[in-house]
Amino acid sequence: TAFTWTSSNPAVIALNGGQATVTRPKDANATVTLTATATYAGSAPRTKTFPVEVAKEGVSTSIYVDDTDLNEVLLLDPYLQNSNAKMVDWLLTLDPKRFLYSFDQQAGIATTAQPYGGWERTTGARFQGHFFGHFMSALSQAYSTETDAGRKAQLLAKLTTAVDGLEAAQAAYGQKDPSNAGYVAPFPVSYLPHGSDGLIVPFYNLHKVLAGLIDAHQYAPKEVADKALSVASGFGSWLNVWGSRQANPSSLLSTEYGGMNEALYELYSITENDQHKKAAELFDEVSLFRQLAANQDVLAGKHANTTIPKLVGALKRYTVFTDNPTLYARLTATEKSDLDMYRRAAENFWQMVVNDHSYIGGGNSYSEHFQQPGTLHEFATNGITNGYGEQSTVEGCNEYNMLKLTHGLFRVNPDVKYADWYENTYINTILASQNPETGMMTYFQPQTAGYAKVFGRKEDEFWCDHGTATESFTKLGDSIYFRKGSSVYVNMFRSTEFTSKPQNLKLTQTADVPNTDTVTFAVDAADGGALVEGTTL
């Protein structure tokens, strides 16, 4: 039997033997007819045609609801505008070279910069690198949305310095320690995985750096974006090798490692490098996922901000493989059959936290931990006023990560319960965490009447919640809108202007909820012509 294939449009689908190369058209979707011709033992040829729809450049091919880009949403709400501006003001006062100090020290690079203090201090109890990673993410997001040319240039300059600095540190460290080429960190490899000499949760800190590099790849101009991806890819490949050397890799799971599995799966979706998949799997706590997938509430006593990102990563594994046929085909039969378990774990976990482990405003945890189901209210008024007492409720990092999980679940299943919970938590924990006069933010938000909010300082603390807040307040337009095909979802009522090229839509929303219950939408064509036929809000 002999088979041959031809393409009706080789400029879009070119065939060479058994390989097909797809080049997306620039201006419009294209339908290409592939014709298979078969002969058997000298028989007359038989043909069959297969029409293939190829989406134009920039059109999503995801099976899930699509994100909207941050730069497609212009904030018009005065409160949100102020919140964002105050955060960007602070970012522009920070010096990436000072954050790079310990990276340079590890790599043997001379520096005259003076390191920052607080949680980024170089001695004593510290979380070195964590805030720097958030800083890169925040710079990247702010660069994407900033409309003032001068401020935009300043943001890019700081981001470029950060990425260039990490690229140089990674290269120099590889020369210094070839067996760990790709490693880039502000502390020695020997401190992994549990920390040493006061350095706490090293993989948590490194996750933020990796996530910052991935965000720089997403939002920065090409030159910076390519460098950021190269550094991230090298780190991911190093991590796979490092993990293979460990006598007991599962010991990683007893540490707090942030969203390392999520970030590595995201990296894998970009690079399609199987080393990055293997690295991500080092951080999958599959035994926990199976319990949650079976709807077992085993959360009591678990550190909330250690646990939530694990499930963000579980959902990321599910969506990366189910949304990319090439990567799905690489899975074993067992891995394919297990994929749905990861989704069920994320869905069930979300429902448990929302139903039985949260306050009415969307926040969760007491003393940074989950408690027995349905008991959280008792701890907010337990009378303990020193240390991690009744004031240590609603940790900001938890809500940041729960919103990330909620966003992902809505994309998979656009159920209004996710949109409603997101909006409630966005208002009552994220927006409520910031001092609108200074831009600084809380660590906890006490739920008992009579407590004042405690806002952090600008340069000598750098709490974890400072880090997540830099991201939250540079992506305030996130999750207000989604789209799928001809549909645009409006998930929050905030004054904004949304421009969506796939629908040729400019949607202007004017809202002041709850001061008024009337929301106005003005629908226009983005280019002054006509909307794409079938566009639906």
C-alpha distance (Angstrom), angle and dihedral (degrees) to the residues before:
residue distance angle dihedral
T1 . . .
A2 3.79 . .
F3 3.80 126.8 .
T4 3.78 128.7 -166.5
W5 3.78 129.6 -180.0
T6 3.79 132.9 -153.9
S7 3.79 131.7 -173.7
S8 3.79 125.4 -143.3
N9 3.82 89.4 -147.4
P10 3.82 114.7 29.9
A11 3.80 90.2 177.4
V12 3.81 87.6 69.8
I13 3.81 102.7 27.1
A14 3.79 113.7 21.0
L15 3.81 118.1 -171.7
N16 3.77 125.6 -152.2
G17 3.77 114.5 171.9
G18 3.77 106.3 -58.7
Q19 3.80 94.9 -15.5
A20 3.80 127.9 91.7
T21 3.81 122.8 -163.1
V22 3.80 116.3 -159.9
T23 3.80 120.8 -155.8
R24 3.77 112.5 -174.9
P25 3.82 114.2 -130.8
K26 3.80 115.4 -115.5
D27 3.79 103.1 -138.7
A28 3.80 110.1 29.2
N29 3.78 143.1 1.7
A30 3.79 113.8 -85.0
T31 3.78 132.1 -147.3
V32 3.79 111.5 -146.9
T33 3.79 123.2 -170.9
L34 3.79 115.2 -142.4
T35 3.79 114.2 -161.6
A36 3.78 122.0 -158.2
T37 3.80 118.0 -160.4
A38 3.79 120.1 -166.9
T39 3.79 133.3 -174.7
Y40 3.78 129.4 -177.2
A41 3.83 124.5 -158.3
G42 3.79 92.5 -23.9
S43 3.81 94.5 -46.0
A44 3.77 123.7 152.0
P45 3.81 111.1 -80.3
R46 3.80 118.7 -94.3
T47 3.77 119.9 -157.9
K48 3.79 136.7 -162.6
T49 3.79 127.8 -176.6
F50 3.80 128.5 -143.0
P51 3.82 119.7 -166.1
V52 3.81 111.8 -146.8
E53 3.81 123.2 -166.2
V54 3.83 111.7 -146.5
A55 3.80 116.1 -165.1
K56 3.78 118.1 -133.4
E57 3.80 121.6 -110.6
G58 3.79 113.2 -67.8
V59 3.80 96.3 18.6
S60 3.77 114.1 124.9
T61 3.77 118.0 -117.7
S62 3.80 93.9 -173.0
I63 3.79 118.9 131.2
Y64 3.81 88.0 -142.9
V65 3.79 134.3 71.9
D66 3.79 108.1 -75.6
D67 3.77 127.4 -118.6
T68 3.75 117.9 -126.3
D69 3.79 117.3 -128.0
L70 3.79 117.3 -105.8
N71 3.80 90.6 -124.5
E72 3.80 90.9 57.2
V73 3.82 91.0 67.1
L74 3.80 119.4 70.2
L75 3.81 113.8 -165.8
L76 3.81 113.0 -130.0
D77 3.81 98.1 164.2
P78 3.84 106.5 105.6
Y79 3.82 93.4 -142.3
L80 3.80 92.6 51.6
Q81 3.80 91.6 44.0
N82 3.80 90.4 54.1
S83 3.81 92.7 45.7
N84 3.78 91.4 52.6
A85 3.80 94.4 43.1
K86 3.80 92.9 50.9
M87 3.80 90.4 51.4
V88 3.80 93.6 48.6
D89 3.80 89.5 47.3
W90 3.80 88.7 57.9
L91 3.80 94.6 44.8
L92 3.80 89.7 54.4
T93 3.82 90.8 57.4
L94 3.82 93.1 56.9
D95 3.80 123.0 91.5
P96 3.83 117.7 -139.8
K97 3.81 90.8 -158.6
R98 3.79 90.0 64.2
F99 3.81 90.3 53.1
L100 3.81 89.1 48.4
Y101 3.81 92.4 55.7
S102 3.82 96.7 99.4
F103 3.82 93.1 39.1
D104 3.80 87.1 56.9
Q105 3.80 91.6 46.1
Q106 3.81 91.7 54.1
A107 3.79 91.9 47.4
G108 3.79 95.2 46.4
I109 3.80 94.4 -114.0
A110 3.80 116.1 147.7
T111 3.80 114.4 -122.4
T112 3.79 136.4 177.0
A113 3.81 93.5 -164.9
Q114 3.78 118.9 117.1
P115 3.83 113.5 -130.1
Y116 3.77 122.1 -121.1
G117 3.79 121.8 -112.7
G118 3.79 132.1 -138.8
W119 3.78 115.3 63.4
E120 3.82 87.9 -15.0
R121 3.82 92.6 59.7
T122 3.80 118.1 132.0
T123 3.82 97.7 -130.0
G124 3.78 137.2 35.6
A125 3.79 124.7 20.6
R126 3.78 105.9 -8.6
F127 3.80 148.3 147.3
Q128 3.80 99.0 -143.5
G129 3.77 115.7 -166.3
H130 3.79 98.2 12.8
F131 3.79 97.2 102.4
F132 3.78 92.6 40.3
G133 3.80 89.3 59.4
H134 3.80 91.9 50.0
F135 3.81 87.9 46.3
M136 3.81 90.7 57.8
S137 3.80 91.5 48.2
A138 3.78 91.3 49.1
L139 3.81 93.0 47.2
S140 3.80 89.5 50.3
Q141 3.80 94.1 49.8
A142 3.79 93.5 43.0
Y143 3.80 90.5 49.7
S144 3.80 89.2 53.2
T145 3.81 94.1 55.2
E146 3.82 104.8 29.0
T147 3.81 112.2 116.6
D148 3.82 98.2 -174.8
A149 3.82 107.5 90.3
G150 3.80 94.6 -149.0
R151 3.78 95.3 50.7
K152 3.79 90.9 42.8
A153 3.81 90.1 55.6
Q154 3.81 91.2 49.2
L155 3.80 91.5 51.0
L156 3.79 91.5 50.1
A157 3.80 91.9 47.9
K158 3.81 91.4 55.0
L159 3.80 92.2 45.0
T160 3.80 91.1 48.9
T161 3.81 91.1 51.2
A162 3.81 90.0 50.3
V163 3.81 95.0 49.4
D164 3.81 93.7 42.2
G165 3.78 89.3 49.7
L166 3.79 93.1 52.4
E167 3.80 91.3 45.8
A168 3.82 90.3 53.0
A169 3.81 93.2 44.9
Q170 3.80 92.2 49.6
A171 3.79 92.7 49.6
A172 3.81 93.9 46.0
Y173 3.79 92.6 47.0
G174 3.80 90.1 51.1
Q175 3.79 89.2 56.5
K176 3.80 91.0 47.5
D177 3.82 96.0 46.1
P178 3.84 110.1 18.2
S179 3.80 92.9 178.4
N180 3.81 87.6 65.2
A181 3.79 99.4 39.4
G182 3.79 109.0 157.4
Y183 3.79 94.5 36.3
V184 3.79 113.3 125.8
A185 3.79 119.3 174.5
P186 3.80 144.0 126.7
F187 3.83 91.9 -115.9
P188 3.82 137.6 46.7
V189 3.81 123.0 -79.4
S190 3.79 87.1 -121.6
Y191 3.82 89.5 70.0
L192 3.81 90.1 69.0
P193 2.96 133.4 138.5
H194 3.81 105.2 3.6
G195 3.80 104.1 22.3
S196 3.79 132.7 -114.3
D197 3.81 142.6 -148.6
G198 3.81 92.0 25.0
L199 3.82 94.7 -47.0
I200 3.80 105.7 131.8
V201 3.83 129.9 -154.6
P202 3.81 98.0 -11.0
F203 3.80 96.7 -171.4
Y204 3.79 90.6 51.1
N205 3.80 87.8 57.3
L206 3.81 93.5 44.9
H207 3.78 91.6 49.6
K208 3.80 89.7 62.0
V209 3.80 90.8 51.7
L210 3.80 92.0 49.2
A211 3.81 91.7 47.0
G212 3.81 89.8 49.1
L213 3.79 90.8 53.9
I214 3.80 91.4 48.9
D215 3.81 90.8 50.1
A216 3.80 89.9 49.4
H217 3.80 88.0 53.1
Q218 3.80 90.1 51.8
Y219 3.80 100.0 46.0
A220 3.82 110.2 21.8
P221 3.82 126.9 86.9
K222 3.79 114.9 -85.1
E223 3.81 99.5 -94.5
V224 3.80 93.1 53.0
A225 3.80 92.5 37.0
D226 3.81 92.7 54.1
K227 3.81 92.2 49.5
A228 3.80 91.3 48.9
L229 3.80 91.7 51.4
S230 3.80 91.6 47.6
V231 3.81 91.9 53.6
A232 3.81 91.9 44.9
S233 3.80 91.6 48.1
G234 3.79 92.0 50.1
F235 3.78 90.6 49.7
G236 3.81 92.1 49.1
S237 3.80 91.9 50.6
W238 3.81 91.4 47.7
L239 3.80 90.2 50.7
N240 3.79 91.9 54.6
V241 3.81 90.3 52.7
W242 3.80 92.0 45.2
G243 3.80 91.0 50.9
S244 3.80 91.6 51.3
R245 3.80 89.2 58.2
Q246 3.80 94.3 56.1
A247 3.80 117.2 104.7
N248 3.81 89.6 -149.0
P249 3.81 111.1 20.6
S250 3.82 90.9 176.1
S251 3.81 88.3 71.4
L252 3.81 85.4 80.6
L253 3.78 88.1 71.7
S254 3.80 92.2 66.2
T255 3.80 90.9 64.8
E256 3.79 132.3 72.4
Y257 3.79 104.9 -105.2
G258 3.79 103.3 164.7
G259 3.79 115.5 -141.1
M260 3.79 95.7 -28.1
N261 3.81 93.1 137.8
E262 3.81 91.8 49.5
A263 3.81 93.5 49.0
L264 3.80 93.1 46.9
Y265 3.81 92.6 48.7
E266 3.80 88.1 49.9
L267 3.80 89.1 50.2
Y268 3.81 89.3 49.2
S269 3.81 90.9 52.2
I270 3.81 88.1 57.2
T271 3.81 101.6 40.1
E272 3.82 100.2 27.5
N273 3.82 85.1 -147.9
D274 3.80 108.1 151.6
Q275 3.80 90.5 -146.8
H276 3.78 87.6 69.2
K277 3.80 92.1 52.7
K278 3.81 90.1 52.0
A279 3.79 90.5 48.7
A280 3.82 90.9 51.2
E281 3.78 91.4 51.6
L282 3.80 90.4 59.4
F283 3.80 86.5 71.5
D284 3.83 99.8 44.3
E285 3.80 109.3 109.7
V286 3.79 92.8 -156.1
S287 3.82 95.1 173.8
L288 3.81 89.7 59.2
F289 3.79 91.1 45.1
R290 3.80 91.0 54.1
Q291 3.80 91.9 51.3
L292 3.78 91.7 50.6
A293 3.80 92.6 44.1
A294 3.83 86.5 55.9
N295 3.84 87.0 53.6
Q296 3.79 94.2 -112.2
D297 3.80 111.4 153.3
V298 3.81 100.8 -142.1
L299 3.81 95.7 152.5
A300 3.81 101.0 109.9
G301 3.79 110.2 114.2
K302 3.79 95.3 11.7
H303 3.79 120.1 126.2
A304 3.78 102.9 -108.3
N305 3.79 99.8 -146.3
T306 3.79 90.6 47.0
T307 3.80 91.7 51.8
I308 3.81 104.8 41.8
P309 3.83 96.2 60.4
K310 3.81 90.1 51.3
L311 3.79 89.0 64.4
V312 3.80 92.0 44.8
G313 3.80 84.2 57.6
A314 3.81 92.6 47.2
L315 3.80 90.5 54.9
K316 3.80 90.5 45.4
R317 3.82 90.4 56.1
Y318 3.80 89.4 51.7
T319 3.80 95.4 49.4
V320 3.81 96.5 41.4
F321 3.79 92.4 56.6
T322 3.79 99.7 35.7
D323 3.81 91.6 48.4
N324 3.81 97.7 48.0
P325 3.82 116.6 57.3
T326 3.80 91.8 -167.5
L327 3.80 93.1 57.2
Y328 3.81 92.4 39.7
A329 3.80 90.1 56.4
R330 3.81 89.7 58.4
L331 3.81 92.9 60.6
T332 3.77 121.8 99.5
A333 3.80 119.0 -117.7
T334 3.82 89.5 -102.4
E335 3.78 92.6 50.4
K336 3.78 90.7 50.7
S337 3.80 92.8 50.2
D338 3.82 90.5 49.5
L339 3.80 96.4 51.8
D340 3.78 95.4 89.6
M341 3.80 89.5 54.2
Y342 3.81 89.3 64.6
R343 3.79 91.0 54.0
R344 3.81 93.7 46.6
A345 3.78 90.1 49.8
A346 3.81 91.4 54.5
E347 3.81 93.4 44.7
N348 3.80 94.7 47.3
F349 3.79 93.1 44.3
W350 3.80 90.8 52.1
Q351 3.80 91.6 50.8
M352 3.81 92.6 47.7
V353 3.78 92.9 51.1
V354 3.80 93.5 45.8
N355 3.81 96.1 44.8
D356 3.80 103.2 36.9
H357 3.81 110.8 13.0
S358 3.82 106.8 43.3
Y359 3.78 140.8 81.1
I360 3.79 120.0 -123.6
G361 3.80 91.9 -97.4
G362 3.81 92.3 58.5
G363 3.81 99.4 -102.1
N364 3.78 122.7 124.9
S365 3.81 145.1 -168.1
Y366 3.78 137.5 49.4
S367 3.79 118.3 -131.0
E368 3.82 86.0 -1.6
H369 3.84 92.0 -63.5
F370 3.78 138.9 102.2
Q371 3.81 115.1 -115.1
Q372 3.79 132.8 -157.7
P373 3.82 111.9 -55.0
G374 3.78 113.7 -82.6
T375 3.82 96.0 9.4
L376 3.80 103.2 92.4
H377 3.81 93.6 102.9
E378 3.81 90.4 62.7
F379 3.80 92.7 63.1
A380 3.79 95.4 52.8
T381 3.81 89.1 65.5
N382 3.81 102.6 29.2
G383 3.79 94.2 123.2
I384 3.81 95.3 -120.4
T385 3.78 105.9 133.2
N386 3.80 103.4 169.5
G387 3.80 129.7 73.7
Y388 3.79 113.2 -12.3
G389 3.77 93.1 -5.0
E390 3.77 135.2 141.0
Q391 3.81 90.3 -50.9
S392 3.84 91.5 63.7
T393 3.78 97.3 85.6
V394 3.82 131.6 120.0
E395 3.79 102.1 25.6
G396 3.80 109.2 -154.1
C397 3.81 96.8 -134.6
N398 3.80 90.5 59.4
E399 3.78 93.6 57.5
Y400 3.79 92.2 45.7
N401 3.80 89.1 55.9
M402 3.80 94.9 41.4
L403 3.81 88.9 54.5
K404 3.80 89.5 50.6
L405 3.81 89.2 52.4
T406 3.81 91.6 45.8
H407 3.79 91.3 50.6
G408 3.80 90.3 52.7
L409 3.80 93.8 47.0
F410 3.81 91.5 50.7
R411 3.79 89.9 54.2
V412 3.80 90.3 53.6
N413 3.81 95.0 42.0
P414 3.83 115.7 10.4
D415 3.80 94.6 -148.9
V416 3.81 114.3 160.9
K417 3.82 90.2 -129.3
Y418 3.80 88.9 72.6
A419 3.80 92.8 48.3
D420 3.81 92.3 47.6
W421 3.80 94.0 48.5
Y422 3.79 92.2 46.0
E423 3.80 92.5 53.0
N424 3.80 93.4 46.8
T425 3.80 93.2 49.9
Y426 3.81 94.0 41.4
I427 3.81 89.9 57.7
N428 3.79 101.6 36.3
T429 3.80 101.7 39.7
I430 3.82 110.3 16.9
L431 3.81 101.0 39.5
A432 3.81 89.8 34.9
S433 3.80 91.8 56.3
Q434 3.82 96.0 67.7
N435 3.78 130.1 79.6
P436 3.83 100.6 -132.5
E437 3.81 91.1 -152.4
T438 3.81 98.9 52.7
G439 3.80 103.0 18.1
M440 3.80 91.7 -128.5
M441 3.77 122.5 131.5
T442 3.79 146.2 -144.7
Y443 3.78 131.0 -105.6
F444 3.83 95.2 -154.7
Q445 3.79 131.3 14.4
P446 3.82 110.7 -147.5
Q447 3.79 113.9 -138.0
T448 3.79 95.3 -158.6
A449 3.80 118.8 94.3
G450 3.78 115.4 -108.4
Y451 3.79 101.7 39.1
A452 3.78 121.9 116.6
K453 3.78 121.6 -138.5
V454 3.80 114.0 -106.1
F455 3.81 112.4 -143.6
G456 3.80 121.4 -162.2
R457 3.77 126.9 -118.0
K458 3.79 124.1 -108.8
E459 3.80 106.8 -116.0
D460 3.79 114.7 10.1
E461 3.80 103.6 53.2
F462 3.83 115.4 39.0
W463 3.80 94.0 178.8
C464 3.79 120.6 -168.9
D465 3.80 87.4 -107.3
H466 3.80 89.4 54.5
G467 3.78 86.5 58.0
T468 3.78 97.7 49.9
A469 3.80 90.0 43.3
T470 3.81 91.6 57.2
E471 3.78 86.6 59.8
S472 3.81 96.3 41.7
F473 3.80 93.7 52.5
T474 3.79 94.1 46.6
K475 3.82 92.6 53.3
L476 3.79 102.0 43.3
G477 3.81 90.2 136.2
D478 3.80 91.4 58.6
S479 3.82 117.2 116.4
I480 3.81 95.1 8.5
Y481 3.81 88.7 106.9
F482 3.80 135.4 24.5
R483 3.78 130.7 172.2
K484 3.76 140.8 -158.1
G485 3.77 123.6 -178.1
S486 3.79 107.2 -46.6
S487 3.82 93.3 -14.5
V488 3.80 127.8 96.6
Y489 3.80 117.8 -164.4
V490 3.82 118.9 -148.9
N491 3.80 106.2 -159.0
M492 3.80 102.8 168.4
F493 3.76 135.3 34.3
R494 3.81 104.2 -130.2
S495 3.79 127.4 132.9
T496 3.79 104.2 -97.7
E497 3.79 143.5 135.7
F498 3.79 114.3 -128.1
T499 3.81 121.4 -166.6
S500 3.81 116.4 -167.6
K501 3.80 116.4 -177.3
P502 3.83 96.1 -167.1
Q503 3.82 88.7 64.0
N504 3.83 95.7 29.5
L505 3.81 82.7 -125.0
K506 3.78 133.0 156.9
L507 3.79 108.4 -174.9
T508 3.79 118.3 -173.6
Q509 3.78 114.6 -165.3
T510 3.80 120.8 -166.8
A511 3.78 114.5 -168.7
D512 3.80 140.7 152.7
V513 3.79 102.1 178.1
P514 3.03 125.1 -162.4
N515 3.81 94.2 16.4
T516 3.78 87.8 61.4
D517 3.80 129.4 13.0
T518 3.81 95.0 -145.4
V519 3.80 119.8 98.0
T520 3.81 120.9 -174.5
F521 3.79 126.6 -154.8
A522 3.78 123.0 -164.7
V523 3.81 112.8 -163.6
D524 3.80 118.8 -157.5
A525 3.78 138.0 158.3
A526 3.79 109.5 -102.6
D527 3.82 93.1 -135.4
G528 3.79 96.0 37.4
G529 3.80 92.3 -104.7
A530 3.78 124.9 89.0
L531 3.78 135.6 -47.3
V532 3.78 118.1 -107.6
E533 3.78 107.5 -90.2
G534 3.80 113.2 -96.4
T535 3.82 96.4 24.6
T536 3.80 107.3 158.4
L537 3.81 132.8 -174.0
